[in-house]
């Protein structure tokens, strides 16, 4: 069986077919997979630190966050990546970025060679266009995050991150975000004390229920209305 064939089976194959890589010609995928490696990373693992050499990877399993850190050490999440998302595509063109990438759950990725991606894009306009569309999607997402983090209140930012985190681990009809107050503060670009007050208010309004290490979303529809995007719907 070819290397391409092995990566097109099981969960990895499902992720490939659900990603923008599915737009690549078969021969291009074969070249891309020739030097790709499967990487398993435990929860809390660092895939990329600010200033590291660029890396690219297809998320096969898990929830991953991309974040930036201020000189004072405060963090803000700029993207969550899930199954079928490809990390690192903009770095193929722009090089290293001042962001870090951390796994929030146990994760599995198919790590890709950036040089191979660049070579393929330069040689095939279909691949270049697919990558351009992906970079454009990332730009729009970053603009939305910027607007939310700039104009949104802490309560709105907390509501948004709770929905994002809970949606990943949805079980039956209950949404549960497995997150600590400090992790939530890092994601929302705030401090734990302020986030604790926002959670207390959301709990008093009957939107969430809290316990150690987890927050249950009692009314996701109303909680979405609390987000910056929801307030403009």
N, C-alpha and C positions, 0 to 999 in steps of 0.2 A: 504493500500500500504506500502511495506517495505521501510526503509530509503534508501536502495540501489536504489530501484525503483524511489523514488522521485529525487535522484541526477542524475539519468540517463535520465531525461526528459529535454526538452528545451535546453537553451544555455549551462547549466552545463553538460548535457549529451553529447552534441556535443563536448565539450571540453574534457571530459573524453575519448571519443572514438578516439579523434585525438591526445591524449597524450600517453606516454608510460604506463600509468595506464591501458590502454586497453588490455595489455598483462597479467594482473593479472587474475587469476581464479575468477569466480563469487563469490564464498564463501569468497575469500580474500577481494574483493571489499566490500562485505557486512560488514565484520569486520572493514575495513578501514573507511567506511562511518558511522559506528555506533556512532562514537564520532567526526565526522567532522562538521564544522559549515560554513555557508555562511557568507562572510564578504564583505561589501561594503565600499570602501575607496574613499574619494574625491581626486581630483587632488592636488598634492603637499603633500599628506599624507605620513607619515613614517610608513612603515611596520616593519622595522627592523633597529636597530642602532648597530654600532660597539660594540661588546662585549655582546649584548643581548643574552638571552637564544635562542637557535636555534628554528626556525619555518619553517614549510613547507606548501606550498599552491599551488593549481592548479589555473592558471589564466583563468578565465571565460570570462572576458571582460577587455579591457583597455591596456595601455602601461606602463610598469614598468621598471625602471632602477636600476641596481645594481652598486654601485660605492664605491671607496675607497677615503680616505681623508689623505693628508699628514699632518705632524705636523704643517706646516705653514698654513694649511687650504685650500690648493688647492685640487680640486677633479678631479677624472678621472673615466669615466664610463667603466666598464668591461663587462657589459652585458645588453642587452635590452630583456625583457620578454614580450611575447604577449599571446594571446589566445592559450590554450592547452599546454603552457609551465608550468613546475613544478619547483617551487622555493624551495630550501632547501634540495634537495636530498643528496648532499655531506655532509651536516651537520648531517645526520643520522649516518654517520660513523665517521666523523672528529670532530663533535662538533661545537662550535661557531666559526665564521669567522670574520676577521677584515674588514667587508664590511657593507654597509648600503643599504637599499632597499626603494625606493621612487616611488610613483605613479606619472606619468607625465600627465595622464588623469584620469577622474573618472574611477574607476576599481572595479571589483567584483572578489572575489577569493573564492575557497573552501579550507578552512584551514584544514590541516590534522594533526593527532597526530603522532609525530615523534617516540614515543615509540611503537605505533602500527605498523608503517612502519618497524621499526627495528625487531620487533617480527616476522612479516610476512616474512621478508627477511631471517631471521635465520632458519625459519621452512620450506621454500619452495624454492628450487634452481631456479625455473622458475622466481620467483619474484626477487631473488638475482641477477640473470643474467640480468633481465630487468633494475634493478637499476644500475648494473655495466656498462651497455651500456650507460645509461643516464649520469653517472659520467664521462665516457670516452668522450662523446660528449661535456660536459662542459669543460673538460680539453683541448680538441682541440680548442674550441672557445676561451678559455683564452690564449692559445698559439698564436692564430691568433691575438687577441687583443694586446698581449704583443709585437708581432712583429710590428704591425701597429703603436702602440704608441711609440715604440723605434726607428724604422727606418723611419716612416712616418713624413713628414713635417706637420706644422700646417695646411697648405692648404689641404693636403691629409686627415688629420684627420677630418677637418671641412666638407669636401665633403662626407666622409663616414657617419658621424653622420646626416648630412642633408638627405641623401638617406634613412637611417634607420628610421628617424623620419617621413619623408614624406610618406614612404611606408605604414606606419601604418594607416594613415588617407587618403589614396588615394580616390579621388572622380573623376569619369569619367576618362578623359585623363590627368588631371592636378595633379601634385604632389605638395603639399604644406606642409612645415614643420612649425608647429605652435610652435615657440621657440624664446626666447629673446637672445640677444647677450651674456648676462651673463650665461644663461643656456647652451648655446652652448660652451662657454669657459669652463664651469665646465665639460661638457661631453668630451671635447677634451683634458682636462688636461692643459689648457693654461690660459691666462688672457684676459679680454674683449678687451683691446686695440689691442692686436695682432690678435685676431679673427676678429675684425672690419676691419683690413687691409686685411685679407684673404678674407672676404666677399666682400670688395670693389674690389679686383682684380677679383674675380669670377664674379661679376656683370659687370665689364668692359669687360670681355671676353664673355659676353652674355650667361652665364650659369645659372644665377639666377636673380630673381627680388625681391627686399626687400621692406617691409613695416613694420610698427610697429607691433611687435609680430608675424610676419609670413614671411616666405621666400618661394617664388615660384620657383620650379625647371623647368627652361625653356628647358634644354637639359639633361635629366637624363643619356643618354648613354655617352655623353662626360663627364659628371660629374663623372660617375663611373670610367672612364678612369683616372680621377684625383686622385682616392683613391690609397692607397698603394697596395691593392690586385689587383685593376684594372691595375696598371702599370706593373704587372707581368703576366697579362693574355696573 
